[in-house]
């Protein structure tokens, strides 16, 4: 179950984020707007920029999965130096490739694994709680905020762009 909630869902949402960034790039080209304006946009003065929202969404996905399978040190490293959509797309793709390297079997002990982080001041969570209460809400927060920044700036994206393909059945 944690494999589906993290690897599968995070991959889907990062793919959707990538498509939304492509739409933003097309919007900027069409309106003759420097894409850097959108990449540096934010919803509030004390909130992160679009670029940082994408970086954190990627970090959340890779580090959550790495922690759940007890491979935190093996997660890809990114130096947060992206300044273009192409560079952000490369980052998203590197995380998608990393997530694709896992199988459901890798998550055999994930639900009961102990997850710690320095900012938790010596406290911990078990894997299931970490996924449900921290990782999943965190990635959705940052992808939603990236979407909202672009929507607020006039990029024509909607709920279908955010949700992506659905497994609808007849």
DSSP file (Angstrom, degrees, kcal/mol; ACC not computed):
  #  RESIDUE AA STRUCTURE BP1 BP2  ACC     N-H-->O    O-->H-N    N-H-->O    O-->H-N    TCO  KAPPA ALPHA  PHI   PSI    X-CA   Y-CA   Z-CA
    1    1 A X     >        0   0    0      0, 0.0     4,-2.3     0, 0.0     5,-0.2   0.000 360.0 360.0 360.0 -43.4    0.0    0.0    0.0
    2    2 A X  H  >  +     0   0    0      1,-0.2     4,-1.6     2,-0.2     5,-0.4   0.830 360.0  57.9 -65.8 -30.0    2.8    2.5    0.8
    3    3 A X  H  >>S+     0   0    0      2,-0.2     5,-1.8     1,-0.2     4,-0.6   0.948 109.7  43.6 -60.3 -48.4    4.4    1.8   -2.5
    4    4 A X  I  4>S+     0   0    0      1,-0.2     5,-1.6     3,-0.2    -2,-0.2   0.892 114.2  50.1 -64.6 -40.4    1.2    2.9   -4.3
    5    5 A X  I  <5S+     0   0    0     -4,-2.3    -1,-0.2     3,-0.2    -2,-0.2   0.758 127.8  20.3 -71.6 -24.2    0.7    5.9   -2.1
    6    6 A X  I  X5S+     0   0    0     -4,-1.6     4,-3.2    -5,-0.2     5,-0.5   0.797 129.4  32.0-109.1 -73.0    4.2    7.1   -2.6
    7    7 A X  I  X5S+     0   0    0     -4,-0.6     4,-1.9    -5,-0.4    -3,-0.2   0.933 127.2  39.0 -56.4 -51.4    6.0    5.8   -5.6
    8    8 A X  I  ><S+     0   0    0     -5,-1.8     4,-2.1     2,-0.2    -1,-0.2   0.959 123.7  38.5 -67.1 -51.5    3.0    5.5   -7.8
    9    9 A X  H  ><S+     0   0    0     -5,-1.6     4,-2.8    -6,-0.3     5,-0.2   0.912 116.2  50.7 -68.8 -42.4    1.2    8.7   -6.7
   10   10 A X  H  X S+     0   0    0     -4,-3.2     4,-2.5     1,-0.2     5,-0.2   0.905 110.9  50.4 -62.3 -39.5    4.3   10.8   -6.4
   11   11 A X  H  X S+     0   0    0     -4,-1.9     4,-2.1    -5,-0.5    -1,-0.2   0.928 111.6  48.0 -63.1 -44.5    5.4    9.7   -9.9
   12   12 A X  H  X S+     0   0    0     -4,-2.1     4,-2.3     1,-0.2    -2,-0.2   0.940 113.7  46.3 -60.9 -47.5    1.9   10.6  -11.3
   13   13 A X  H  X S+     0   0    0     -4,-2.8     4,-2.4     1,-0.2    -2,-0.2   0.867 111.7  50.2 -69.0 -35.5    1.9   14.0   -9.6
   14   14 A X  H  X S+     0   0    0     -4,-2.5     4,-2.3    -5,-0.2    -1,-0.2   0.872 110.1  51.7 -68.4 -35.0    5.5   14.9  -10.7
   15   15 A X  H  X S+     0   0    0     -4,-2.1     4,-2.0    -5,-0.2    -2,-0.2   0.911 110.7  48.0 -63.9 -42.5    4.5   13.9  -14.2
   16   16 A X  H  X S+     0   0    0     -4,-2.3     4,-2.3     2,-0.2    -2,-0.2   0.903 110.0  52.3 -63.8 -41.3    1.5   16.2  -14.0
   17   17 A X  H  X S+     0   0    0     -4,-2.4     4,-2.4     1,-0.2    -2,-0.2   0.906 107.5  52.6 -61.1 -41.9    3.7   19.0  -12.6
   18   18 A X  H  X S+     0   0    0     -4,-2.3     4,-1.9     1,-0.2    -1,-0.2   0.912 109.5  48.4 -59.3 -44.0    6.0   18.6  -15.6
   19   19 A X  H  X S+     0   0    0     -4,-2.0     4,-2.1     2,-0.2    -1,-0.2   0.877 109.9  52.3 -65.5 -37.8    3.1   19.0  -18.0
   20   20 A X  H  X S+     0   0    0     -4,-2.3     4,-2.3     2,-0.2    -2,-0.2   0.896 107.9  51.6 -65.1 -40.1    1.9   22.1  -16.1
   21   21 A X  H  X S+     0   0    0     -4,-2.4     4,-2.4     2,-0.2    -2,-0.2   0.882 107.2  53.5 -63.6 -37.4    5.4   23.6  -16.4
   22   22 A X  H  X S+     0   0    0     -4,-1.9     4,-2.2     2,-0.2    -2,-0.2   0.917 108.7  49.1 -61.8 -42.5    5.3   22.8  -20.2
   23   23 A X  H  X S+     0   0    0     -4,-2.1     4,-2.6     1,-0.2    -2,-0.2   0.905 110.2  51.5 -63.0 -40.4    2.0   24.7  -20.4
   24   24 A X  H  X S+     0   0    0     -4,-2.3     4,-2.7     2,-0.2    -2,-0.2   0.901 108.4  51.2 -62.7 -40.7    3.6   27.6  -18.4
   25   25 A X  H  X S+     0   0    0     -4,-2.4     4,-2.4     2,-0.2    -1,-0.2   0.918 111.6  47.0 -63.0 -43.8    6.5   27.7  -20.8
   26   26 A X  H  X S+     0   0    0     -4,-2.2     4,-2.7     2,-0.2    -2,-0.2   0.888 111.3  52.1 -63.4 -40.5    4.1   27.8  -23.8
   27   27 A X  H  X S+     0   0    0     -4,-2.6     4,-2.2     2,-0.2    -2,-0.2   0.932 110.2  48.1 -60.4 -47.3    2.1   30.6  -22.1
   28   28 A X  H  X>S+     0   0    0     -4,-2.7     5,-2.8     2,-0.2     4,-0.6   0.915 112.8  48.4 -62.3 -43.7    5.2   32.7  -21.5
   29   29 A X  H ><5S+     0   0    0     -4,-2.4     3,-0.9     1,-0.2    -1,-0.2   0.942 113.0  48.0 -60.6 -47.4    6.4   32.2  -25.1
   30   30 A X  H 3<5S+     0   0    0     -4,-2.7    -2,-0.2     1,-0.2    -1,-0.2   0.838 117.3  40.6 -64.3 -35.0    2.9   33.1  -26.5
   31   31 A X  H 3<5S-     0   0    0     -4,-2.2    -1,-0.2    -5,-0.2    -2,-0.2   0.408 109.6-120.2 -93.9   0.8    2.6   36.2  -24.3
   32   32 A X  T <<5 +     0   0    0     -3,-0.9     2,-0.4    -4,-0.6    -3,-0.2   0.899  61.5 150.9  58.5  42.5    6.2   37.2  -24.8
   33   33 A X      < -     0   0    0     -5,-2.8     2,-0.4    -6,-0.2    -1,-0.2  -0.873  55.1-112.7-103.7 135.9    6.8   37.0  -21.0
   34   34 A X    >>  -     0   0    0     -2,-0.4     3,-2.2     1,-0.2     4,-0.7  -0.560  22.8-139.6 -65.3 121.1   10.3   36.1  -19.7
   35   35 A X  H 3> S+     0   0    0     -2,-0.4     4,-2.5     1,-0.3     3,-0.3   0.774  98.7  71.9 -57.1 -26.2    9.8   32.7  -18.1
   36   36 A X  H 3> S+     0   0    0      1,-0.2     4,-1.6     2,-0.2    -1,-0.3   0.819  89.6  61.0 -59.5 -29.6   12.0   33.8  -15.2
   37   37 A X  H <4 S+     0   0    0     -3,-2.2    -1,-0.2     2,-0.2     4,-0.2   0.940 109.1  40.8 -62.3 -46.3    9.2   36.1  -14.1
   38   38 A X  H >< S+     0   0    0     -4,-0.7     3,-1.3    -3,-0.3    12,-0.4   0.907 112.1  55.0 -68.5 -41.1    6.9   33.0  -13.6
   39   39 A X  H 3< S+     0   0    0     -4,-2.5    12,-2.3     1,-0.3    13,-0.3   0.791 113.4  42.9 -63.3 -26.7    9.7   30.9  -12.1
   40   40 A X  T 3< S+     0   0    0     -4,-1.6    -1,-0.3    -5,-0.2    -2,-0.2   0.367  91.8 114.5 -99.3   3.7   10.3   33.7   -9.5
   41   41 A X    <   -     0   0    0     -3,-1.3     9,-1.7    -4,-0.2     2,-0.3  -0.380  40.5-179.9 -73.9 153.1    6.6   34.3   -8.8
   42   42 A X        -     0   0    0      7,-0.2     7,-0.1   107,-0.1     3,-0.1  -0.955  34.4-128.3-146.0 161.7    5.1   33.6   -5.5
   43   43 A X  S    S+     0   0    0      5,-0.4     2,-0.3    -2,-0.3    -1,-0.1   0.772  94.4  18.1 -84.7 -27.1    1.6   33.9   -4.0
   44   44 A X  S >  S-     0   0    0      4,-0.2     3,-2.1     1,-0.1    -1,-0.2  -0.978  81.6-111.7-142.9 152.4    2.7   35.8   -0.9
   45   45 A X  T 3  S+     0   0    0     -2,-0.3    -1,-0.1     1,-0.3    -2,-0.0   0.791 117.9  45.3 -57.3 -29.4    5.8   37.8    0.0
   46   46 A X  T 3  S+     0   0    0      2,-0.1    -1,-0.3    -3,-0.0     2,-0.3   0.251  97.6  94.8 -99.4  14.1    6.9   35.3    2.6
   47   47 A X  S <  S-     0   0    0     -3,-2.1     0, 0.0     1,-0.1     0, 0.0  -0.721  81.7 -97.5-104.7 155.2    6.2   32.2    0.4
   48   48 A X        -     0   0    0     -2,-0.3    -5,-0.4     1,-0.1    -4,-0.2  -0.251  41.4-106.7 -65.8 155.9    8.6   30.3   -1.8
   49   49 A X     >  -     0   0    0     -7,-0.1     4,-2.3     1,-0.1    -7,-0.2  -0.216  33.7 -99.2 -73.9 169.4    8.9   30.9   -5.5
   50   50 A X  H  > S+     0   0    0     -9,-1.7     4,-2.2   -12,-0.4     5,-0.2   0.923 124.6  54.1 -55.3 -46.3    7.6   28.6   -8.2
   51   51 A X  H  > S+     0   0    0    -12,-2.3     4,-2.3     1,-0.2    -1,-0.2   0.930 109.5  46.6 -56.1 -46.7   11.1   27.3   -8.7
   52   52 A X  H  > S+     0   0    0    -13,-0.3     4,-2.7     1,-0.2    -1,-0.2   0.862 107.9  56.7 -66.9 -35.1   11.5   26.4   -5.0
   53   53 A X  H  X S+     0   0    0     -4,-2.3     4,-2.3     2,-0.2    -1,-0.2   0.922 109.4  46.2 -60.7 -42.9    8.0   24.8   -4.9
   54   54 A X  H  X S+     0   0    0     -4,-2.2     4,-2.3     2,-0.2    -2,-0.2   0.921 112.1  50.8 -65.2 -44.3    9.1   22.4   -7.7
   55   55 A X  H  X S+     0   0    0     -4,-2.3     4,-2.6     1,-0.2    -2,-0.2   0.920 112.2  46.4 -59.6 -44.8   12.4   21.7   -6.0
   56   56 A X  H  X S+     0   0    0     -4,-2.7     4,-3.1     2,-0.2    -1,-0.2   0.888 109.2  54.2 -69.1 -38.1   10.7   20.9   -2.7
   57   57 A X  H  X S+     0   0    0     -4,-2.3     4,-2.0    -5,-0.2    -1,-0.2   0.931 111.8  45.9 -59.2 -43.9    8.1   18.7   -4.4
   58   58 A X  H  X S+     0   0    0     -4,-2.3     4,-2.4     2,-0.2     5,-0.3   0.928 113.6  48.4 -63.7 -45.3   11.0   16.7   -6.0
   59   59 A X  H  X S+     0   0    0     -4,-2.6     4,-2.6     1,-0.2     5,-0.4   0.904 109.4  53.1 -62.4 -41.5   12.8   16.5   -2.7
   60   60 A X  H  X S+     0   0    0     -4,-3.1     4,-2.1     1,-0.2     5,-0.3   0.931 111.2  46.5 -59.3 -46.4    9.7   15.4   -0.9
   61   61 A X  H  X S+     0   0    0     -4,-2.0     4,-1.9    -5,-0.2     5,-0.2   0.958 117.5  39.8 -62.6 -53.0    9.2   12.5   -3.3
   62   62 A X  H  X S+     0   0    0     -4,-2.4     4,-2.3     1,-0.2    -2,-0.2   0.912 119.6  44.3 -68.0 -42.1   12.7   11.2   -3.4
   63   63 A X  H  X S+     0   0    0     -4,-2.6     4,-2.6    -5,-0.3     5,-0.2   0.858 110.7  53.9 -74.5 -34.4   13.5   11.6    0.3
   64   64 A X  H  X S+     0   0    0     -4,-2.1     4,-2.4    -5,-0.4    -1,-0.2   0.954 113.7  42.1 -62.4 -48.4   10.2   10.2    1.5
   65   65 A X  H  X S+     0   0    0     -4,-1.9     4,-1.8    -5,-0.3    -2,-0.2   0.931 114.3  51.8 -64.5 -44.9   10.6    7.0   -0.6
   66   66 A X  H  <>S+     0   0    0     -4,-2.3     5,-3.7    -5,-0.2     6,-0.4   0.904 112.5  45.7 -59.0 -42.1   14.3    6.8    0.4
   67   67 A X  H ><5S+     0   0    0     -4,-2.6     3,-1.3     4,-0.2    -1,-0.2   0.901 109.1  55.2 -68.6 -40.0   13.5    7.1    4.1
   68   68 A X  H 3<5S+     0   0    0     -4,-2.4    -1,-0.2     1,-0.3    -2,-0.2   0.824 114.3  39.7 -63.8 -30.8   10.6    4.6    3.9
   69   69 A X  T 3<5S-     0   0    0     -4,-1.8    -1,-0.3    -5,-0.2    -2,-0.2   0.221 116.3-112.5-103.7  14.4   12.9    1.9    2.4
   70   70 A X  T < 5S+     0   0    0     -3,-1.3    -3,-0.2    -5,-0.1    -4,-0.1   0.893  87.5 111.9  58.7  45.5   15.8    2.8    4.7
   71   71 A X    >>< +     0   0    0     -5,-3.7     3,-1.9    -6,-0.2     4,-0.5  -0.134  23.9 139.4-133.9  37.5   18.0    4.2    1.8
   72   72 A X  G >4 S+     0   0    0     -6,-0.4     3,-0.9     1,-0.3    -5,-0.1   0.822  71.7  55.0 -56.3 -34.4   18.1    7.9    2.7
   73   73 A X  G 34 S+     0   0    0      1,-0.2    -1,-0.3    -7,-0.1    -2,-0.0   0.675 102.5  58.2 -74.1 -15.0   21.8    8.2    1.8
   74   74 A X  G <4 S+     0   0    0     -3,-1.9    -1,-0.2    -8,-0.1    -2,-0.2   0.518  76.9 115.4 -93.0  -5.7   21.2    6.8   -1.7
   75   75 A X  S << S-     0   0    0     -3,-0.9   -12,-0.1    -4,-0.5    20,-0.0  -0.328  79.3 -94.4 -64.1 145.7   18.7    9.4   -2.8
   76   76 A X        -     0   0    0     18,-0.1     2,-0.4     1,-0.1    -1,-0.1  -0.271  38.6-130.9 -59.4 146.3   19.8   11.6   -5.7
   77   77 A X        -     0   0    0     -3,-0.1     2,-0.4     2,-0.0    -1,-0.1  -0.829  22.4-173.8-101.3 138.6   21.4   14.9   -4.6
   78   78 A X        -     0   0    0     -2,-0.4    13,-0.0     1,-0.0   -19,-0.0  -0.991  19.7-149.2-130.2 140.2   20.3   18.2   -6.2
   79   79 A X        -     0   0    0     -2,-0.4    -1,-0.0     1,-0.0    -2,-0.0   0.330  35.4-122.5 -95.7   9.8   22.0   21.5   -5.5
   80   80 A X  S    S+     0   0    0      1,-0.1   -25,-0.0   -25,-0.1    -2,-0.0   0.857  72.6 127.5  57.0  39.8   18.9   23.7   -6.0
   81   81 A X        +     0   0    0      6,-0.1    -1,-0.1     2,-0.0     2,-0.1   0.273  25.5 135.2-108.8  10.3   20.5   25.8   -8.7
   82   82 A X        +     0   0    0      1,-0.1   -27,-0.1     5,-0.1     3,-0.1  -0.357  17.4 163.7 -64.7 135.4   17.8   25.5  -11.4
   83   83 A X        +     0   0    0     -2,-0.1     2,-0.3     1,-0.0    -1,-0.1   0.354  58.1  54.0-129.9  -1.0   17.0   28.7  -13.1
   84   84 A X  S  > S-     0   0    0      1,-0.1     4,-2.0   -45,-0.0     5,-0.2  -0.895  81.0-116.5-132.6 162.2   15.1   27.5  -16.2
   85   85 A X  H  > S+     0   0    0     -2,-0.3     4,-2.9     1,-0.2     5,-0.2   0.903 116.3  57.3 -62.4 -40.8   12.1   25.2  -17.0
   86   86 A X  H  > S+     0   0    0      1,-0.2     4,-2.0     2,-0.2    -1,-0.2   0.905 107.5  47.1 -58.2 -42.0   14.5   22.9  -18.8
   87   87 A X  H  > S+     0   0    0      2,-0.2     4,-2.0     1,-0.2    -1,-0.2   0.892 112.2  49.3 -68.3 -38.9   16.6   22.5  -15.7
   88   88 A X  H  X S+     0   0    0     -4,-2.0     4,-2.7     2,-0.2    -2,-0.2   0.890 109.3  52.9 -65.7 -37.8   13.5   21.9  -13.5
   89   89 A X  H  X S+     0   0    0     -4,-2.9     4,-2.7     1,-0.2    -2,-0.2   0.893 107.3  51.9 -64.0 -39.0   12.3   19.3  -16.0
   90   90 A X  H  X S+     0   0    0     -4,-2.0     4,-2.3    -5,-0.2    -1,-0.2   0.907 110.1  49.3 -61.9 -41.1   15.6   17.5  -15.7
   91   91 A X  H  X S+     0   0    0     -4,-2.0     4,-1.9     2,-0.2    -2,-0.2   0.937 111.2  48.2 -64.3 -46.9   15.3   17.5  -11.9
   92   92 A X  H  X S+     0   0    0     -4,-2.7     4,-2.7     1,-0.2    -2,-0.2   0.936 112.4  49.8 -57.9 -46.2   11.7   16.1  -12.1
   93   93 A X  H  X S+     0   0    0     -4,-2.7     4,-2.7     1,-0.2    -1,-0.2   0.884 107.4  53.6 -62.9 -38.6   12.9   13.5  -14.6
   94   94 A X  H  X S+     0   0    0     -4,-2.3     4,-1.8     1,-0.2    -1,-0.2   0.878 111.4  46.2 -64.9 -35.3   15.8   12.4  -12.4
   95   95 A X  H  X S+     0   0    0     -4,-1.9     4,-3.0     2,-0.2    -2,-0.2   0.903 111.3  51.6 -72.2 -41.1   13.4   11.9   -9.5
   96   96 A X  H  X S+     0   0    0     -4,-2.7     4,-2.1     1,-0.2    -2,-0.2   0.914 110.6  49.1 -59.7 -42.0   11.0   10.0  -11.7
   97   97 A X  H  X S+     0   0    0     -4,-2.7     4,-0.5     2,-0.2    -1,-0.2   0.906 111.7  49.3 -63.2 -41.4   13.8    7.8  -12.8
   98   98 A X  H >< S+     0   0    0     -4,-1.8     3,-1.4     1,-0.2    -2,-0.2   0.938 110.8  48.8 -63.3 -47.5   14.8    7.2   -9.2
   99   99 A X  H >< S+     0   0    0     -4,-3.0     3,-1.7     1,-0.3    -1,-0.2   0.872 104.7  60.2 -61.1 -36.1   11.3    6.4   -8.1
  100  100 A X  H 3< S+     0   0    0     -4,-2.1    -1,-0.3     1,-0.3    -2,-0.2   0.659  90.9  70.6 -66.5 -14.6   11.0    3.9  -11.0
  101  101 A X  T << S+     0   0    0     -3,-1.4    -1,-0.3    -4,-0.5     2,-0.3   0.545  87.4  82.9 -79.7  -5.4   13.9    2.0   -9.5
  102  102 A X    <   -     0   0    0     -3,-1.7     2,-0.3    -4,-0.2   -37,-0.0  -0.679  59.7-162.3-100.9 153.4   11.7    0.8   -6.6
  103  103 A X    >   -     0   0    0     -2,-0.3     3,-1.0     1,-0.1     4,-0.4  -0.809  38.2-103.1-123.3 168.6    9.3   -2.1   -6.5
  104  104 A X  G >  S+     0   0    0     -2,-0.3     3,-1.6     1,-0.3  -101,-0.1   0.846 119.2  64.0 -59.3 -33.3    6.5   -3.0   -4.1
  105  105 A X  G >  S+     0   0    0      1,-0.3     3,-1.6     2,-0.2    -1,-0.3   0.806  89.9  66.4 -62.6 -29.2    8.8   -5.5   -2.5
  106  106 A X  G <  S+     0   0    0     -3,-1.0     3,-0.3     1,-0.3    -1,-0.3   0.705  96.9  57.1 -63.5 -18.1   11.2   -2.7   -1.4
  107  107 A X  G X>  +     0   0    0     -3,-1.6     3,-1.1    -4,-0.4     4,-0.5   0.192  67.8 116.7 -99.4  14.9    8.4   -1.5    0.9
  108  108 A X  T <4 S+     0   0    0     -3,-1.6    -1,-0.2     1,-0.3     3,-0.1   0.844  91.4  23.7 -54.1 -38.3    8.0   -4.8    2.8
  109  109 A X  T >> S+     0   0    0     -3,-0.3     4,-0.7    -4,-0.2     3,-0.7   0.278  94.0 105.3-110.1   9.3    9.0   -3.1    6.1
  110  110 A X  G X4 S+     0   0    0     -3,-1.1     3,-0.8     1,-0.2    17,-0.3   0.866  70.9  60.0 -62.3 -40.3    8.2    0.5    5.3
  111  111 A X  G 3< S+     0   0    0     -4,-0.5    17,-2.3     1,-0.3    18,-0.4   0.831 116.5  32.0 -60.8 -33.0    5.0    0.8    7.4
  112  112 A X  G <4 S+     0   0    0     -3,-0.7    -1,-0.3    15,-0.2    -2,-0.2   0.379  90.9 119.8-107.3   3.3    6.8    0.0   10.7
  113  113 A X    <<  -     0   0    0     -3,-0.8    14,-1.9    -4,-0.7     2,-0.6  -0.286  68.3-113.2 -66.1 156.2   10.2    1.5    9.9
  114  114 A X  E     -A  126   0A   0     12,-0.2     2,-0.5    13,-0.1    12,-0.2  -0.822  31.2-165.1 -95.3 124.2   11.5    4.3   12.1
  115  115 A X  E     +A  125   0A   0     10,-3.4    10,-2.2    -2,-0.6     2,-0.3  -0.934  11.0 174.1-113.2 127.0   11.7    7.7   10.3
  116  116 A X  E     -A  124   0A   0     -2,-0.5     2,-0.3     8,-0.2     8,-0.1  -0.892  10.9-172.9-126.1 159.5   13.7   10.6   11.9
  117  117 A X    >   -     0   0    0      6,-0.5     3,-2.0    -2,-0.3     5,-0.4  -0.980  34.3-119.4-147.1 145.6   14.6   14.0   10.7
  118  118 A X  G >  S+     0   0    0     -2,-0.3     3,-1.3     1,-0.3     4,-0.2   0.861 111.3  58.0 -54.8 -38.0   16.9   16.6   12.4
  119  119 A X  G 3  S+     0   0    0      1,-0.3    -1,-0.3     2,-0.1    -3,-0.0   0.552  88.8  75.3 -74.0  -4.2   14.2   19.2   12.7
  120  120 A X  G X  S-     0   0    0     -3,-2.0     3,-1.6     3,-0.2    -1,-0.3   0.332 100.6-128.5 -88.9   8.6   12.0   16.8   14.7
  121  121 A X  T <  S-     0   0    0     -3,-1.3    -2,-0.1     1,-0.3    -3,-0.1   0.878  72.0 -40.4  49.7  52.8   14.2   17.3   17.8
  122  122 A X  T 3  S+     0   0    0     -5,-0.4    -1,-0.3     1,-0.3     2,-0.1   0.443 112.4 116.9  81.9  -0.9   14.9   13.6   18.6
  123  123 A X    <   -     0   0    0     -3,-1.6    -6,-0.5    -6,-0.2    -1,-0.3  -0.477  42.8-167.4 -93.1 170.4   11.4   12.4   17.9
  124  124 A X  E     -A  116   0A   0     -2,-0.1     2,-0.3    -8,-0.1    -8,-0.2  -0.917  13.0-143.6-147.6 171.7   10.4   10.0   15.2
  125  125 A X  E     -A  115   0A   0    -10,-2.2   -10,-3.4    -2,-0.3     2,-0.2  -0.945  26.9-112.2-132.4 156.9    7.5    8.5   13.3
  126  126 A X  E  >  -A  114   0A   0     -2,-0.3     4,-2.7   -12,-0.2     3,-0.3  -0.598  41.8-103.1 -82.7 158.1    6.8    5.0   12.0
  127  127 A X  H  > S+     0   0    0    -14,-1.9     4,-2.7   -17,-0.3   -16,-0.2   0.849 118.6  51.7 -53.2 -44.8    6.8    4.8    8.2
  128  128 A X  H  > S+     0   0    0    -17,-2.3     4,-2.5     1,-0.2    -1,-0.2   0.931 113.6  44.5 -61.5 -45.0    3.0    4.6    7.8
  129  129 A X  H  > S+     0   0    0    -18,-0.4     4,-3.2    -3,-0.3     5,-0.5   0.906 112.2  53.5 -64.3 -41.4    2.5    7.7    9.9
  130  130 A X  H  X>S+     0   0    0     -4,-2.7     5,-2.5     2,-0.2     4,-1.7   0.927 112.5  43.8 -58.1 -47.1    5.3    9.5    8.1
  131  131 A X  I  <>S+     0   0    0     -4,-2.7     5,-2.5     3,-0.2     6,-0.3   0.947 121.3  38.3 -64.2 -48.9    3.8    8.8    4.7
  132  132 A X  I  <5S+     0   0    0     -4,-2.5     5,-0.3    -5,-0.2    -2,-0.2   0.882 127.1  31.5 -73.8 -39.8    0.2    9.7    5.7
  133  133 A X  I  <5S+     0   0    0     -4,-3.2    -3,-0.2    -5,-0.2    -1,-0.2   0.648 134.9  12.8 -97.3 -16.1    0.9   12.7    8.0
  134  134 A X  I  X5S+     0   0    0     -4,-1.7     4,-2.1    -5,-0.5    -3,-0.2   0.702 121.4  41.1-123.6 -64.4    4.0   14.2    6.5
  135  135 A X  I  ><S+     0   0    0     -5,-2.5     4,-2.4     2,-0.2     5,-0.2   0.923 115.5  45.0 -64.8 -49.7    5.2   13.1    3.0
  136  136 A X  H  ><S+     0   0    0     -5,-2.5     4,-2.1    -6,-0.3     5,-0.2   0.954 117.1  43.4 -64.4 -51.1    1.9   12.9    1.2
  137  137 A X  H  > S+     0   0    0     -6,-0.3     4,-2.3    -5,-0.3    -1,-0.2   0.887 113.4  54.9 -60.8 -35.0    0.4   16.2    2.4
  138  138 A X  H  X S+     0   0    0     -4,-2.1     4,-2.1     2,-0.2    -2,-0.2   0.930 108.7  44.9 -65.4 -46.9    3.8   17.9    1.9
  139  139 A X  H  X S+     0   0    0     -4,-2.4     4,-2.3     1,-0.2     5,-0.3   0.919 114.5  49.3 -65.8 -40.9    4.1   16.9   -1.8
  140  140 A X  H  X S+     0   0    0     -4,-2.1     4,-2.5    -5,-0.2     5,-0.2   0.891 108.7  54.4 -65.1 -37.2    0.5   17.8   -2.5
  141  141 A X  H  X S+     0   0    0     -4,-2.3     4,-2.3    -5,-0.2    -2,-0.2   0.946 112.4  42.1 -58.5 -49.5    1.0   21.2   -0.8
  142  142 A X  H  X S+     0   0    0     -4,-2.1     4,-2.1     2,-0.2    -2,-0.2   0.860 116.3  46.9 -73.0 -35.2    4.0   22.1   -2.9
  143  143 A X  H  X S+     0   0    0     -4,-2.3     4,-2.5     2,-0.2    -1,-0.2   0.903 113.7  49.5 -71.0 -39.8    2.5   20.9   -6.2
  144  144 A X  H  X S+     0   0    0     -4,-2.5     4,-2.8    -5,-0.3    -2,-0.2   0.909 111.2  49.6 -62.4 -41.9   -0.8   22.6   -5.5
  145  145 A X  H  X S+     0   0    0     -4,-2.3     4,-2.5    -5,-0.2    -2,-0.2   0.904 109.7  50.5 -66.2 -40.7    1.1   25.8   -4.7
  146  146 A X  H  X S+     0   0    0     -4,-2.1     4,-2.0     2,-0.2    -2,-0.2   0.938 112.5  47.8 -59.9 -46.3    3.1   25.6   -7.9
  147  147 A X  H  X S+     0   0    0     -4,-2.5     4,-2.8     1,-0.2    -2,-0.2   0.929 111.9  49.9 -57.6 -47.5   -0.2   25.1   -9.8
  148  148 A X  H  X S+     0   0    0     -4,-2.8     4,-2.8     1,-0.2    -2,-0.2   0.871 107.3  53.8 -64.7 -38.2   -1.8   28.1   -7.9
  149  149 A X  H  X S+     0   0    0     -4,-2.5     4,-1.3     2,-0.2    -1,-0.2   0.943 113.5  42.8 -60.0 -47.2    1.2   30.4   -8.7
  150  150 A X  H  <>S+     0   0    0     -4,-2.0     5,-2.3     2,-0.2     3,-0.2   0.920 115.1  48.6 -67.0 -43.8    0.9   29.6  -12.4
  151  151 A X  H ><5S+     0   0    0     -4,-2.8     3,-1.7     1,-0.2    -2,-0.2   0.913 109.2  53.7 -61.8 -42.9   -2.9   29.9  -12.4
  152  152 A X  H 3<5S+     0   0    0     -4,-2.8    -1,-0.2     1,-0.3    -2,-0.2   0.807 107.0  53.1 -61.0 -30.7   -2.8   33.2  -10.5
  153  153 A X  T 3<5S-     0   0    0     -4,-1.3    -1,-0.3    -3,-0.2    -2,-0.2   0.286 127.3 -96.1 -92.4  10.3   -0.4   34.5  -13.2
  154  154 A X  T < 5S+     0   0    0     -3,-1.7     2,-0.2     1,-0.3    -3,-0.2   0.414  70.6 149.0  98.1  -1.9   -2.8   33.6  -16.1
  155  155 A X      < -     0   0    0     -5,-2.3     2,-1.9    -6,-0.2    -1,-0.3  -0.506  52.7-123.1 -67.5 130.6   -1.5   30.2  -17.2
  156  156 A X        +     0   0    0     -2,-0.2     2,-0.3  -133,-0.2    -1,-0.1  -0.533  59.4 137.0 -82.3  82.3   -4.5   28.3  -18.5
  157  157 A X        -     0   0    0     -2,-1.9     2,-0.2   -10,-0.1    -3,-0.1  -0.926  26.9-177.5-122.2 150.7   -4.3   25.2  -16.3
  158  158 A X    >>  -     0   0    0     -2,-0.3     4,-1.8     1,-0.0     3,-0.7  -0.718  46.7 -76.0-136.7-173.5   -7.2   23.5  -14.7
  159  159 A X  H 3> S+     0   0    0      1,-0.3     4,-3.2    -2,-0.2     5,-0.3   0.842 125.0  58.4 -58.9 -36.2   -8.1   20.7  -12.4
  160  160 A X  H 3> S+     0   0    0      1,-0.2     4,-2.4     2,-0.2    -1,-0.3   0.865 105.4  50.6 -64.0 -34.8   -7.6   18.1  -15.2
  161  161 A X  H <4 S+     0   0    0     -3,-0.7    -1,-0.2     2,-0.2    -2,-0.2   0.907 113.8  45.3 -66.1 -40.8   -4.0   19.3  -15.6
  162  162 A X  H  < S+     0   0    0     -4,-1.8    -2,-0.2     1,-0.2    -1,-0.2   0.933 119.4  39.4 -68.0 -47.1   -3.5   18.9  -11.8
  163  163 A X  H  < S-     0   0    0     -4,-3.2    -2,-0.2    -5,-0.1    -3,-0.2   0.828  92.2-170.5 -75.1 -32.2   -5.2   15.5  -11.5
  164  164 A X     <  -     0   0    0     -4,-2.4    -1,-0.1    -5,-0.3    -2,-0.1  -0.252  47.6  -1.5  71.7-164.0   -3.8   14.1  -14.8
  165  165 A X        -     0   0    0   -153,-0.1     2,-0.4    -4,-0.1  -149,-0.1  -0.307  68.6-152.6 -62.8 139.4   -4.9   10.8  -16.3
  166  166 A X        -     0   0    0     -2,-0.0     2,-2.0     2,-0.0    -1,-0.1  -0.884  22.1-120.8-114.2 145.2   -7.5    8.9  -14.3
  167  167 A X        +     0   0    0     -2,-0.4     2,-0.1     2,-0.0    -2,-0.0  -0.352  48.8 172.7 -82.1  60.4   -8.1    5.2  -14.3
  168  168 A X        -     0   0    0     -2,-2.0     2,-0.3     2,-0.0    -2,-0.0  -0.371  12.9-160.1 -70.3 147.4  -11.7    5.5  -15.5
  169  169 A X              0   0    0     -2,-0.1    -1,-0.0     1,-0.1    -2,-0.0  -0.923 360.0 360.0-128.7 153.1  -13.5    2.3  -16.4
  170  170 A X              0   0    0     -2,-0.3    -1,-0.1     0, 0.0    -2,-0.0   0.436 360.0 360.0 -82.3 360.0  -16.6    1.5  -18.5
